[in-house]
Amino acid sequence: MNYELLSKLALEEAEKSKNETSILKKRNEILNHEVERLEALITKIEKEKVILKDEITLMKDEIKLLKS
């Protein structure tokens, strides 16, 4: 009887571990997706930053031309 009980407990623990593994895999997938989304957002913002800096440079150049 003790062996049956130990076997049952071992099966329950294995099932819990399986469930936890499944949950952790899903959480990992969600986090990886979020990281990819944030990296894409950062890239977009960096591109916008370059464009805005170029526009500022052009405007400064125009101001210099108007002053001269």
PyMOL commands that set and color helices and strands:
alter all, ss='L'
color gray80, all
select helices_A, chain A and resi 2-67
alter helices_A, ss='H'
color red, helices_A
deselect
rebuild
show_as cartoon
